[in-house]
Amino acid sequence: MVAASRPDVIDEVIDGEAVIVHLGSGRYFACNEAATALWVWIEAGRTRSELAAVLDAAPATWAGPARAVVDAWTAEGLLVEVPAGAEPRRGPSPTTGGVPEVRTFTDLEDLLLLDPIHDVEVGADGFPVARPPT
Amino acid sequence: VPASAWFAQVQAIAGSLPVVATRRWTVGGQEIELVAASAASAAVALDGIASSAPGSGARPATARWVAFDGSTATLPPPPFGVDDVLPRDGVRGFASGRFRLAWAIERHVLWGLDTQRGDGFLWMRDAQRCAPWDRSAPWRPHLAWWLDGHGAGLIHAAAVAPPDRPDAGALLIGPGGSGKSTLALACAAAGWTVTSDDYVAVHRHGARWQATAPFRLAKATTGSIDLLGLPASWLIEGRDHLGKSLIDLPDALGAQGAAATEPAAIIAPRIVTDPPTPARPLHPAAVTAALGPSTVLQTPGDAAATLRTVAELARSLPAWTLEVDGDVARTGPAALRAQIDRVGVAR
């Protein structure tokens, strides 16, 4: 089953358009309404067979871009494999509307590069401290 | 040691220390009592906060945060280990929930807050080791944690308002280098109220939003000082970690520095060399994309809650782009005022 990578990924749908943020990479994504419908349909968890069935049944004009968007979300770490849920989920089909489009923003990646995870050791009082450079 | 027991130990230590200085902080609709247990910790934790608004203190404080340093007290071993250290001073297991912690492993600064009781502490092993931003923006983790839980938020935006209309202000948003701070300082030079040039606390105030200043200092590059012709008397001694000059807003602007404003619009300014194009409305999702990630990636609060606050703000305030030509000092405040007035007509 694929689902949004929580808690690294946060999202908010505003007037039909989703903004998704990956807190680990610093990248963020703005979805049009069609991509938002797809994200909302998939983010809480869908099986691979459910996803394949939707993509196979949809018109090629939608399925092609949708497949590319899902692949991009997977490559970006927004979607990950999770254990299968017990109950099948319901919800409107994500295939209504236009062609899914997602804009990717990378301008904040530097914020994370400025603050890397350091080489850490335990200090004398038990607090983690940065290991001195050798 | 369970988190609750560890917090109880630290709060007992903080409560036993002498009170060297106190300050009431009215920010984000909250009344917070700040306490310093040593002169060194007061210099870090109290000097950088914005003065409280007139009339503050009328309501009882709902939170009490104590600052102390290694010369006054040591702490018990922490309830987290080396594998729990996260970027942005985060600590795994303490980013959400009742007990929050942040730990700066280079500077040895620990922030802790019991979000249920409002009891917080800021411990620095050695106050001299604190970074300039620890002094210019103290309690930032606490503020983000506390406001997230009270329908408010600490957001990455400037807030300004025309001299005669503190109720018709603007939140200026945009990435670094877009002109947000430069336009805010141009407004300061033109006599506007400037709540903040970088981080601002926002909360619902009846049907409207109120923007309050968390911190006193604004920052200015050499380029914007020259461009705007800012008075040398505004600049205080010292620079930030990026080499920017510092301006103490209340000292420079008097009552209009770091004062509260009511934003009526969100404006994404851009300083351009070509003739400015007309302002364009921004979709709330575009506002959320412009404001949300830069806020959540620079503050250690509950990221999902912060993004929700940003989205709520974006839904409720009209938003526009605003291009300003290079003569920002002359044209910037006028262009912003004209756009705010248009918003007033549209509302």
Interface residues (C-beta under 8 A of the other chain):
Chain A: P7 I10 D11 E12 I14 D15 G16 E17 A18 V19 V21 L23 G26 Y28 A30 F105 D107 L108 L111 L112 D115 P116 I117 H118 V120 E121 V122 D125 G126 F127 P128 V129 A130
Chain B: T74 L75 P76 P77 P78 F80 G81 V82 D84 V85 L86 P87 R88 A95 W103 I105 E106 H108 L110 P175 H283 P284 A285 A286 T288 A289 G292 P293 S294 V296 L297 Q298 A303 A304 L307 R308 V310 A311 A314 R315
